[in-house]
Amino acid sequence: MAKILVVDDEVELVAAIKIRLQAQGFEVVTAIDGDDGLNKARLVNPDLIIMDLMMPKRDGYTVCKMLKFDQKFKNIPVIILSARSQDKDKKLGEDVGANAYITKPFETEILIQKVKELLNK
């Protein structure tokens, strides 16, 4: 069972994503801000991370960059899930190592499809 870390400060959104991923057979760990997300990523070593950009304590770009430039965690796929939809935001996501960028609001089916694609499921 693949383990997915969902990092977002919108509690209701995290709960909804968790339910949908669990229904697909994934184990889900959650975090509510950037620092919590970074700590949990290092603690549980997830198979994939879904992360917001605009969060308290540490933004998603910083967390993604810190993980992608760490030899131990660089191969964990990261999906950025953000309301920021400008090309410069997506480019910055690429620059820090994100594997995919999905803008909010989003279709859950598209997120699930991208998760499965990145996990080769």
C-alpha positions, 0 to 999 in steps of 0.5 A: 500500500503506497503512503501519501502525505497530504500537506495543506492548511485547509483542514476540510480539503485535507479531509476530503482528499484523504477520504478519496485517496483511502477509497483508492487503497492508499495510506494517507498521512496529513500535515497542516503547515509547511514545517509539519509537512517537512517533519512528517515527510522526513519521519514517514518517508512517504511514496508521494507528497501532495502539497499546497504552496501558501501555508503557515510557517513554511511555504510549499516551494521551500518544503519541496526544494528542501526535500528535492535537494536532500539525497534521501528524499529527492526521488519522492514525487511531489504534486503541488496543489495550489490556487496560484495559477500563473505560469510563473508559479508553475515554473517556480514549482518546476524549478524546485523539483515538483513533479506535477502542478494542479490548480485549485479548484480541481477535479478529484479524478484528475488528482487521483489519476496523477497520483497513480501515474506518478506511483506507476499504479 
